Amino acid sequence: MDSLQKQGFTSLSGDVQKRMMNNKLTEGETLFAKGKIEEAEECFLSIVENGLNNKEVYNNLGVIAFQKEDTKKAIDYFTRSLEIDPLYRDAIVNYTNLLRTLNQLHIAVPLLEKIAEINPNDKEIIQLLEDIRSTPPSRSKIAILCLPGFESFLGNIVNFLKTKYEVRTCYTKDEQEIESTVEWADIVWLEWANEMAIYATSKVPSISQKKVLCRIHSYEVLRGYLPHTDWSKINMAIFVADHVKKIAHETYPSIANETKCLVIKNGVDLQKFSFKKREPGFNLAIAGDINYKKNPAMWVEIMNRLVKLNSQYTLKVAGDFQESQYKYYFENIIPRLGLEKNIKFFGRIKDIPEWFEKERINYLLTTSVFESFGYGIAEAMAMGYKPLIHNFPNADGIWPQNCIFSNTNELIEILKDTGSYNSQEYHEFVRNRYSLNSQLEAIESMMEDLMIPDIGSRNSKTGEAVPTNKIFGLPHGNSGAGIYLPQDYWEKRGNNYVVNKNDYDDGVEIPTLDKLMKKYRLYNSRILEVGSGYGRIYQKLGSKCSNFTMCDFSNTMRRECEKITGILPDYWNGHKSPYPDNSFDLVILFSVLLHVPDEQINNIFSEICRVAKDYVFITTYTGNLKVLAAHCFKHDYQKLFKENGLKVTFEKVINADQRTNFRTNWLVKKQPLTHKLESANVDLLRTTD
């Protein structure tokens, strides 16, 4: 007991007699008081094993686990206690003191505030809150591990992380330095899933006690590195592009089950690239070292055709030969075709923007057979140059379609269309989609999720903890209808999901969305479905879209979706969305907001609006919700629309049961926050479909 008191814990279970504990619980309390910890634990576990969910029992087990320094188990027990009674004071205080040891006190604030609201005279709780608010947060330590020569994509990220964390970079092959750096860190960032990731996860024992993420580009996936990394020791796999993640899941499917996978797209520091209006012309540039991936033989084919159209066309190459066969190939083929004046090699150029200006470049040409992104493309567009992009996998999902060619004839047509050259459009494309700020915001959100302890429900198939939000995984009730545990409910539902046709009215609501997407030309836009479940909307409509993303917070639902559609939806923990601002032209929510508890609706809806650029489509029940289950909640949608600057452009009310239990479909459009909704412009329909 002394050791517990020193840690700041309250008495093990409070006034046992007043809570009318059963004999087994009393026996366990007595054993604990006598210092017989193992026997007390057995007593409490026997209660759990008999199927009795008791908040005092879980609290007691949490105290014992913490005393044994089993932090994960202690978190699990305290969370289970709070699932039974979210306002159980002893568990909240004990959990708070545990979080103090993890430098995660901010997680306890909402719980403590609830107690303080109910009992404003509780001096201990008030004091705890004051201590937390007055204590500057300690800075977590991040170690960034990368093989030397591979760190070129880390500069801006490292500088950003240094503003929030203690950061130590380790760009070396020295095993002792790698091990000491991992030992020092709270969080380990593995840049590239290559030999460094393989070594760190197999040869550095201390990495098992760390939070670990690994950022994957493309060559690691294509060259078969993934199976050699121990992904069970990695909390998050961060892909830089959707198509790279898809290929990873195709070539190494088990990664989806071994770690959490998400996409954070690359970002460009626009301040480093001066924009101005550029003009069409005859000077094409290649920027990058010369290797098989860049498909350099295609340069000769292209230039041979262009010179026949106009001898002024010139290709200027800034890059070194990484593979000598191409040096000898060009020395042979260029004279044979008489292209000595039209293809020029400059070697590696240190200052590409300056070189572009000096050489009067008009276009950036890339003929790569594969790119995860193409920083050179983004940087050229940021400066106002038009890119000419060979159609590598998912090129049309990353770059403007009117800049992509599949063969030389298509390239020639793009060059002939000089009127479509639009520097401002290229710059805005990069600014809206790939700004450095957007990338860093996504990284910050990801780091926040990574720092959350593994609390919450368990996967009923594997018994393993599944991630939950700081509050979203805690219990909620609705009109006395029972306790709703969001994470637990949807994990269980995903394990044994039965399709209910009445979930969505296929004959009305999906055709309604289809018509709206056609009307507003959204099929070729960026679309996100939140709460995608097993992929029903994707099967009906998403498969027709050029860029359709799904996300869900239920891991079992995500895996079920992958089985059915072949696509594993992104994971969103219900707190901060993993996507940058204005990422999607349309966000779809089919019967999602209905299941969001009152305490979470404002946060979740504002996140949906943050990532939506133009439209949000919503379907939900809006009538007499008293007839629905405990996992359903009634919200003031018009208030939500107004607070988030949304204008209703379409509204359709459907009589679901001929009484008062309506479903409503809305299409809302983002407006400036000062914009007032004009009801006269709303297309309002009422139907008995």
RAQUIBEL-V647992 format. One record per pair of residues at least 12 apart in sequence whose ideal C-beta (glycine too) atoms are under 7 Angstrom apart, sorted by the first residue. I is the first residue (numbers start at 1). J is the second residue. D is the distance in whole Angstrom. If there is no record, write none. Layout:
BEGIN
i=<I | I>
j=<J | J>
d=<D | D>
END
This chain:
BEGIN
i=<3 | 4 | 4 | 7 | 8 | 9 | 9 | 9 | 10 | 10 | 10 | 12 | 12 | 12 | 12 | 13 | 13 | 13 | 13 | 13 | 14 | 16 | 19 | 21 | 24 | 24 | 24 | 25 | 25 | 25 | 25 | 27 | 28 | 28 | 28 | 28 | 31 | 37 | 40 | 41 | 41 | 44 | 44 | 44 | 53 | 55 | 55 | 55 | 55 | 55 | 58 | 58 | 58 | 59 | 59 | 59 | 59 | 59 | 59 | 61 | 62 | 62 | 62 | 62 | 62 | 63 | 65 | 66 | 72 | 74 | 75 | 75 | 75 | 75 | 76 | 78 | 78 | 78 | 78 | 79 | 79 | 82 | 83 | 83 | 83 | 86 | 86 | 87 | 87 | 87 | 89 | 92 | 92 | 92 | 95 | 96 | 96 | 96 | 102 | 103 | 103 | 104 | 104 | 105 | 107 | 107 | 109 | 109 | 110 | 112 | 112 | 112 | 113 | 116 | 139 | 139 | 140 | 140 | 140 | 140 | 141 | 141 | 141 | 141 | 141 | 142 | 142 | 142 | 142 | 142 | 142 | 142 | 143 | 143 | 143 | 143 | 143 | 143 | 143 | 143 | 144 | 144 | 144 | 144 | 144 | 144 | 145 | 145 | 145 | 145 | 145 | 145 | 145 | 145 | 145 | 146 | 146 | 146 | 146 | 147 | 147 | 147 | 147 | 147 | 148 | 148 | 148 | 150 | 150 | 151 | 151 | 154 | 156 | 156 | 157 | 160 | 168 | 168 | 178 | 178 | 179 | 182 | 182 | 182 | 182 | 182 | 183 | 185 | 186 | 186 | 187 | 187 | 187 | 188 | 188 | 188 | 189 | 190 | 190 | 190 | 191 | 192 | 192 | 193 | 193 | 193 | 193 | 193 | 193 | 194 | 194 | 197 | 197 | 198 | 198 | 201 | 201 | 201 | 201 | 202 | 207 | 208 | 211 | 211 | 211 | 212 | 212 | 212 | 213 | 213 | 213 | 213 | 213 | 214 | 214 | 214 | 215 | 216 | 216 | 216 | 216 | 216 | 217 | 217 | 218 | 218 | 218 | 221 | 221 | 221 | 221 | 222 | 226 | 226 | 226 | 227 | 231 | 231 | 231 | 232 | 234 | 235 | 235 | 235 | 236 | 236 | 236 | 236 | 236 | 237 | 237 | 237 | 238 | 238 | 238 | 239 | 239 | 240 | 240 | 240 | 240 | 240 | 241 | 241 | 241 | 241 | 241 | 241 | 242 | 242 | 242 | 243 | 243 | 243 | 244 | 245 | 245 | 249 | 256 | 256 | 260 | 260 | 261 | 262 | 262 | 262 | 263 | 264 | 264 | 264 | 264 | 265 | 265 | 266 | 266 | 266 | 266 | 267 | 267 | 267 | 267 | 267 | 267 | 268 | 268 | 268 | 268 | 268 | 268 | 268 | 269 | 270 | 270 | 270 | 273 | 273 | 273 | 273 | 274 | 274 | 275 | 275 | 275 | 275 | 276 | 277 | 277 | 278 | 278 | 278 | 278 | 279 | 279 | 280 | 280 | 280 | 281 | 282 | 282 | 282 | 282 | 282 | 283 | 283 | 283 | 283 | 283 | 283 | 284 | 284 | 284 | 284 | 285 | 285 | 285 | 285 | 285 | 285 | 286 | 286 | 286 | 286 | 286 | 286 | 287 | 287 | 287 | 287 | 287 | 288 | 288 | 289 | 289 | 289 | 289 | 290 | 290 | 290 | 290 | 290 | 291 | 291 | 292 | 293 | 293 | 293 | 294 | 294 | 295 | 295 | 295 | 295 | 296 | 298 | 298 | 299 | 299 | 299 | 300 | 300 | 301 | 302 | 302 | 303 | 303 | 303 | 303 | 304 | 304 | 305 | 305 | 307 | 307 | 309 | 313 | 314 | 314 | 315 | 315 | 315 | 316 | 316 | 316 | 316 | 317 | 317 | 317 | 318 | 318 | 318 | 318 | 318 | 319 | 320 | 320 | 353 | 356 | 356 | 361 | 363 | 363 | 363 | 364 | 364 | 364 | 364 | 364 | 364 | 365 | 366 | 366 | 366 | 367 | 368 | 368 | 369 | 370 | 370 | 371 | 373 | 377 | 377 | 378 | 378 | 381 | 381 | 381 | 381 | 382 | 382 | 384 | 384 | 384 | 385 | 386 | 386 | 386 | 387 | 387 | 388 | 388 | 388 | 388 | 389 | 389 | 390 | 391 | 391 | 391 | 396 | 397 | 397 | 400 | 402 | 432 | 438 | 438 | 441 | 442 | 442 | 442 | 445 | 445 | 446 | 448 | 449 | 452 | 454 | 455 | 455 | 456 | 456 | 456 | 457 | 457 | 457 | 457 | 457 | 459 | 459 | 459 | 460 | 460 | 460 | 461 | 466 | 466 | 466 | 467 | 468 | 468 | 469 | 469 | 469 | 470 | 471 | 471 | 472 | 472 | 472 | 472 | 472 | 473 | 473 | 476 | 476 | 477 | 478 | 478 | 478 | 479 | 481 | 481 | 482 | 484 | 484 | 486 | 489 | 490 | 490 | 491 | 491 | 491 | 494 | 494 | 494 | 494 | 495 | 497 | 497 | 503 | 504 | 504 | 504 | 504 | 505 | 507 | 508 | 508 | 509 | 509 | 510 | 510 | 512 | 512 | 513 | 513 | 514 | 516 | 516 | 516 | 520 | 522 | 522 | 523 | 523 | 524 | 525 | 525 | 525 | 526 | 526 | 526 | 526 | 527 | 527 | 527 | 527 | 527 | 527 | 527 | 527 | 528 | 528 | 528 | 528 | 528 | 529 | 529 | 529 | 530 | 530 | 530 | 530 | 530 | 531 | 531 | 531 | 532 | 532 | 532 | 532 | 532 | 533 | 533 | 533 | 534 | 534 | 534 | 534 | 535 | 535 | 535 | 535 | 537 | 537 | 538 | 538 | 539 | 549 | 550 | 550 | 550 | 551 | 551 | 551 | 551 | 552 | 553 | 553 | 553 | 553 | 558 | 574 | 574 | 576 | 577 | 577 | 577 | 579 | 581 | 581 | 582 | 583 | 584 | 584 | 584 | 585 | 585 | 585 | 586 | 586 | 586 | 587 | 587 | 587 | 587 | 588 | 589 | 589 | 590 | 591 | 591 | 593 | 593 | 593 | 594 | 594 | 594 | 594 | 595 | 595 | 596 | 597 | 598 | 601 | 605 | 605 | 606 | 609 | 609 | 609 | 612 | 614 | 614 | 615 | 615 | 616 | 616 | 617 | 618 | 619 | 619 | 620 | 620 | 621 | 621 | 622 | 622 | 622 | 623 | 623 | 623 | 624 | 624 | 627 | 641 | 641 | 642 | 645 | 645 | 645 | 645 | 645 | 646 | 646 | 646 | 646 | 647 | 647 | 647 | 647 | 647 | 648 | 648 | 648 | 648 | 649 | 649 | 649 | 650 | 650 | 650 | 651 | 651 | 651 | 651 | 651 | 652 | 652 | 652 | 652 | 653 | 653 | 654 | 654 | 655>
j=<67 | 63 | 67 | 97 | 97 | 63 | 94 | 97 | 90 | 93 | 94 | 29 | 32 | 60 | 63 | 29 | 56 | 59 | 60 | 90 | 90 | 29 | 56 | 56 | 43 | 46 | 47 | 47 | 54 | 56 | 57 | 43 | 40 | 43 | 44 | 60 | 43 | 64 | 64 | 61 | 64 | 57 | 60 | 61 | 84 | 81 | 84 | 85 | 88 | 91 | 77 | 80 | 81 | 78 | 81 | 88 | 90 | 91 | 94 | 77 | 74 | 77 | 78 | 81 | 94 | 94 | 77 | 98 | 454 | 98 | 98 | 453 | 454 | 455 | 465 | 91 | 94 | 95 | 98 | 455 | 456 | 474 | 474 | 475 | 485 | 474 | 475 | 114 | 115 | 118 | 115 | 111 | 112 | 115 | 108 | 108 | 112 | 128 | 453 | 138 | 140 | 451 | 453 | 132 | 452 | 470 | 129 | 132 | 471 | 125 | 128 | 129 | 129 | 129 | 165 | 166 | 165 | 186 | 187 | 451 | 165 | 166 | 184 | 185 | 186 | 161 | 165 | 166 | 167 | 185 | 187 | 189 | 168 | 170 | 181 | 182 | 184 | 185 | 188 | 189 | 158 | 167 | 169 | 170 | 189 | 191 | 170 | 178 | 181 | 188 | 189 | 190 | 191 | 196 | 200 | 171 | 191 | 192 | 196 | 173 | 192 | 194 | 195 | 196 | 171 | 172 | 173 | 191 | 192 | 171 | 191 | 191 | 269 | 436 | 443 | 440 | 181 | 184 | 200 | 204 | 204 | 200 | 204 | 206 | 207 | 210 | 206 | 210 | 210 | 211 | 210 | 211 | 450 | 207 | 210 | 212 | 213 | 212 | 213 | 214 | 215 | 217 | 220 | 214 | 216 | 220 | 225 | 226 | 229 | 220 | 225 | 214 | 229 | 228 | 229 | 229 | 230 | 233 | 234 | 230 | 233 | 233 | 235 | 450 | 451 | 233 | 234 | 235 | 234 | 235 | 236 | 238 | 450 | 234 | 237 | 238 | 238 | 237 | 238 | 239 | 244 | 248 | 240 | 372 | 244 | 370 | 372 | 244 | 247 | 248 | 251 | 370 | 248 | 252 | 255 | 252 | 255 | 258 | 259 | 258 | 259 | 259 | 260 | 450 | 259 | 260 | 262 | 446 | 450 | 255 | 259 | 261 | 262 | 264 | 446 | 261 | 263 | 264 | 265 | 266 | 372 | 373 | 263 | 265 | 372 | 373 | 394 | 398 | 263 | 394 | 397 | 393 | 394 | 397 | 372 | 261 | 263 | 568 | 562 | 568 | 467 | 571 | 568 | 570 | 571 | 578 | 570 | 439 | 442 | 443 | 446 | 434 | 439 | 373 | 375 | 434 | 439 | 434 | 435 | 436 | 438 | 439 | 440 | 378 | 379 | 382 | 430 | 434 | 435 | 436 | 436 | 382 | 431 | 435 | 353 | 379 | 382 | 383 | 353 | 383 | 382 | 383 | 384 | 427 | 384 | 384 | 423 | 362 | 384 | 385 | 423 | 362 | 421 | 362 | 418 | 421 | 362 | 310 | 312 | 313 | 314 | 362 | 314 | 316 | 359 | 360 | 361 | 362 | 314 | 315 | 363 | 365 | 316 | 318 | 356 | 361 | 364 | 365 | 299 | 315 | 317 | 318 | 319 | 365 | 318 | 319 | 352 | 364 | 376 | 319 | 376 | 319 | 320 | 322 | 348 | 319 | 320 | 321 | 322 | 326 | 322 | 323 | 323 | 368 | 369 | 370 | 367 | 368 | 367 | 368 | 369 | 390 | 326 | 367 | 390 | 315 | 343 | 367 | 333 | 337 | 408 | 408 | 411 | 315 | 339 | 342 | 343 | 337 | 339 | 408 | 412 | 339 | 342 | 412 | 342 | 342 | 344 | 342 | 343 | 365 | 344 | 346 | 359 | 361 | 344 | 345 | 346 | 346 | 348 | 349 | 352 | 355 | 348 | 347 | 348 | 383 | 383 | 385 | 385 | 385 | 386 | 388 | 376 | 377 | 380 | 385 | 387 | 388 | 388 | 387 | 389 | 390 | 390 | 390 | 392 | 392 | 392 | 393 | 392 | 398 | 389 | 399 | 430 | 434 | 426 | 427 | 429 | 430 | 427 | 430 | 423 | 426 | 427 | 426 | 403 | 421 | 426 | 399 | 403 | 403 | 405 | 411 | 414 | 403 | 404 | 405 | 404 | 405 | 406 | 546 | 546 | 547 | 429 | 420 | 582 | 580 | 581 | 580 | 578 | 579 | 580 | 576 | 578 | 578 | 576 | 573 | 470 | 467 | 468 | 473 | 468 | 473 | 487 | 473 | 485 | 487 | 488 | 491 | 491 | 555 | 556 | 491 | 492 | 495 | 495 | 487 | 491 | 555 | 573 | 487 | 573 | 573 | 574 | 575 | 575 | 599 | 600 | 486 | 573 | 574 | 575 | 600 | 486 | 487 | 597 | 599 | 630 | 630 | 632 | 633 | 626 | 629 | 630 | 630 | 630 | 631 | 597 | 631 | 554 | 557 | 554 | 555 | 556 | 554 | 556 | 557 | 560 | 556 | 534 | 560 | 591 | 536 | 590 | 591 | 619 | 654 | 689 | 654 | 689 | 619 | 665 | 540 | 541 | 652 | 665 | 541 | 617 | 541 | 617 | 650 | 667 | 615 | 585 | 586 | 544 | 545 | 546 | 547 | 585 | 586 | 547 | 583 | 584 | 585 | 545 | 547 | 548 | 549 | 584 | 585 | 586 | 588 | 549 | 551 | 584 | 587 | 611 | 542 | 550 | 588 | 551 | 587 | 589 | 592 | 608 | 552 | 589 | 592 | 550 | 551 | 552 | 561 | 569 | 552 | 557 | 561 | 557 | 560 | 561 | 564 | 550 | 561 | 564 | 565 | 588 | 590 | 550 | 565 | 565 | 570 | 567 | 569 | 570 | 569 | 570 | 571 | 572 | 569 | 571 | 572 | 573 | 574 | 571 | 600 | 604 | 607 | 607 | 610 | 611 | 611 | 610 | 611 | 613 | 611 | 611 | 612 | 613 | 613 | 614 | 615 | 614 | 615 | 617 | 608 | 611 | 612 | 616 | 617 | 617 | 618 | 619 | 619 | 620 | 618 | 620 | 635 | 620 | 621 | 632 | 633 | 631 | 632 | 633 | 633 | 633 | 635 | 640 | 644 | 644 | 644 | 646 | 670 | 670 | 669 | 670 | 667 | 669 | 646 | 668 | 667 | 666 | 663 | 665 | 663 | 664 | 661 | 663 | 662 | 663 | 664 | 660 | 661 | 662 | 660 | 661 | 661 | 668 | 677 | 677 | 670 | 671 | 672 | 673 | 675 | 668 | 669 | 670 | 671 | 668 | 669 | 671 | 675 | 677 | 666 | 668 | 677 | 682 | 667 | 668 | 669 | 666 | 667 | 683 | 664 | 666 | 682 | 683 | 684 | 664 | 665 | 685 | 687 | 685 | 686 | 687 | 689 | 688>
d=<6 | 6 | 6 | 6 | 4 | 6 | 5 | 6 | 5 | 5 | 6 | 6 | 6 | 6 | 6 | 6 | 4 | 6 | 6 | 7 | 6 | 6 | 6 | 7 | 6 | 6 | 5 | 6 | 7 | 6 | 6 | 5 | 5 | 3 | 5 | 7 | 6 | 6 | 7 | 7 | 5 | 5 | 5 | 5 | 6 | 5 | 4 | 5 | 5 | 7 | 5 | 4 | 4 | 7 | 5 | 7 | 5 | 4 | 6 | 4 | 5 | 3 | 4 | 7 | 6 | 6 | 6 | 6 | 6 | 6 | 7 | 5 | 7 | 5 | 7 | 5 | 6 | 4 | 7 | 5 | 6 | 6 | 7 | 5 | 6 | 6 | 5 | 6 | 6 | 7 | 6 | 5 | 7 | 6 | 6 | 4 | 7 | 6 | 6 | 5 | 7 | 7 | 6 | 5 | 7 | 5 | 7 | 6 | 5 | 6 | 6 | 5 | 7 | 6 | 5 | 5 | 5 | 5 | 6 | 7 | 7 | 4 | 6 | 5 | 5 | 6 | 5 | 7 | 5 | 6 | 5 | 6 | 5 | 6 | 5 | 6 | 6 | 4 | 5 | 7 | 6 | 7 | 5 | 7 | 4 | 6 | 5 | 6 | 7 | 6 | 7 | 5 | 7 | 5 | 6 | 5 | 4 | 7 | 6 | 7 | 7 | 6 | 6 | 5 | 5 | 6 | 7 | 7 | 6 | 5 | 7 | 6 | 6 | 6 | 7 | 5 | 6 | 6 | 7 | 7 | 5 | 7 | 5 | 5 | 5 | 7 | 5 | 6 | 7 | 7 | 7 | 5 | 7 | 6 | 5 | 5 | 6 | 7 | 7 | 4 | 5 | 6 | 6 | 5 | 5 | 4 | 5 | 6 | 6 | 5 | 6 | 5 | 5 | 5 | 5 | 5 | 4 | 5 | 7 | 6 | 6 | 6 | 5 | 5 | 7 | 6 | 5 | 5 | 7 | 6 | 4 | 6 | 6 | 5 | 6 | 7 | 4 | 6 | 7 | 5 | 7 | 7 | 6 | 5 | 5 | 7 | 4 | 6 | 5 | 5 | 6 | 7 | 6 | 4 | 6 | 6 | 6 | 4 | 5 | 5 | 5 | 7 | 7 | 6 | 6 | 5 | 7 | 7 | 6 | 6 | 5 | 5 | 6 | 5 | 7 | 7 | 5 | 7 | 7 | 5 | 5 | 6 | 7 | 7 | 5 | 6 | 7 | 7 | 5 | 7 | 7 | 6 | 4 | 7 | 5 | 6 | 6 | 6 | 7 | 5 | 7 | 6 | 7 | 5 | 6 | 5 | 7 | 6 | 5 | 6 | 6 | 6 | 7 | 5 | 7 | 6 | 6 | 6 | 6 | 4 | 6 | 3 | 7 | 5 | 6 | 6 | 6 | 5 | 7 | 6 | 4 | 6 | 6 | 6 | 6 | 6 | 4 | 5 | 7 | 6 | 7 | 6 | 5 | 5 | 6 | 6 | 5 | 7 | 4 | 5 | 5 | 7 | 7 | 6 | 4 | 5 | 4 | 7 | 4 | 5 | 6 | 7 | 5 | 7 | 6 | 6 | 5 | 5 | 7 | 5 | 5 | 5 | 5 | 7 | 6 | 4 | 5 | 7 | 7 | 7 | 4 | 7 | 7 | 6 | 5 | 7 | 5 | 7 | 5 | 5 | 6 | 4 | 5 | 5 | 7 | 5 | 7 | 5 | 6 | 5 | 4 | 5 | 6 | 6 | 6 | 6 | 7 | 5 | 4 | 6 | 5 | 7 | 5 | 4 | 7 | 6 | 7 | 6 | 6 | 7 | 6 | 6 | 6 | 5 | 6 | 5 | 6 | 5 | 7 | 5 | 7 | 7 | 5 | 7 | 6 | 5 | 7 | 7 | 5 | 7 | 5 | 6 | 5 | 7 | 7 | 5 | 6 | 5 | 7 | 4 | 6 | 6 | 6 | 6 | 5 | 6 | 7 | 7 | 6 | 6 | 5 | 5 | 7 | 6 | 4 | 5 | 5 | 7 | 5 | 7 | 5 | 6 | 4 | 6 | 5 | 6 | 5 | 6 | 5 | 7 | 6 | 6 | 5 | 5 | 4 | 6 | 6 | 5 | 6 | 5 | 3 | 6 | 6 | 7 | 6 | 5 | 6 | 7 | 5 | 7 | 7 | 6 | 6 | 5 | 5 | 6 | 5 | 7 | 4 | 7 | 7 | 5 | 6 | 6 | 6 | 3 | 6 | 6 | 6 | 7 | 5 | 4 | 6 | 7 | 7 | 6 | 6 | 7 | 6 | 7 | 3 | 4 | 5 | 6 | 7 | 4 | 4 | 6 | 6 | 6 | 7 | 7 | 6 | 6 | 6 | 7 | 6 | 5 | 6 | 5 | 7 | 5 | 4 | 4 | 6 | 7 | 7 | 6 | 7 | 4 | 7 | 6 | 7 | 4 | 4 | 7 | 6 | 5 | 6 | 6 | 7 | 6 | 4 | 4 | 5 | 5 | 7 | 6 | 4 | 6 | 6 | 7 | 5 | 5 | 3 | 4 | 6 | 5 | 6 | 6 | 6 | 7 | 6 | 7 | 7 | 7 | 7 | 6 | 4 | 5 | 6 | 5 | 7 | 6 | 5 | 6 | 6 | 6 | 7 | 6 | 5 | 7 | 6 | 5 | 6 | 5 | 5 | 7 | 4 | 6 | 5 | 7 | 5 | 5 | 5 | 6 | 5 | 7 | 6 | 7 | 5 | 7 | 5 | 7 | 4 | 5 | 7 | 7 | 5 | 4 | 6 | 6 | 5 | 6 | 6 | 6 | 6 | 4 | 4 | 6 | 5 | 6 | 5 | 6 | 5 | 7 | 6 | 5 | 5 | 6 | 7 | 4 | 5 | 4 | 6 | 6 | 6 | 6 | 7 | 7 | 7 | 4 | 7 | 5 | 4 | 7 | 5 | 5 | 7 | 5 | 6 | 5 | 7 | 7 | 6 | 6 | 4 | 7 | 5 | 4 | 6 | 7 | 4 | 5 | 6 | 6 | 6 | 5 | 5 | 7 | 7 | 5 | 6 | 6 | 7 | 4 | 5 | 5 | 7 | 5 | 5 | 6 | 6 | 6 | 5 | 6 | 5 | 6 | 5 | 7 | 5 | 6 | 6 | 6 | 6 | 5 | 5 | 6 | 6 | 4 | 7 | 7 | 6 | 6 | 6 | 6 | 6 | 7 | 5 | 5 | 5 | 6 | 5 | 7 | 6 | 7 | 6 | 5 | 7 | 4 | 5 | 4 | 4 | 4 | 5 | 6 | 6 | 7 | 6 | 6 | 5 | 6 | 4 | 6 | 4 | 7 | 6 | 7 | 6 | 5 | 5 | 6 | 5 | 6 | 5 | 6 | 5 | 5 | 7 | 5 | 7 | 4 | 5 | 7 | 5 | 6 | 7 | 5 | 7 | 4 | 5 | 7 | 7 | 5 | 6 | 6 | 5>
END
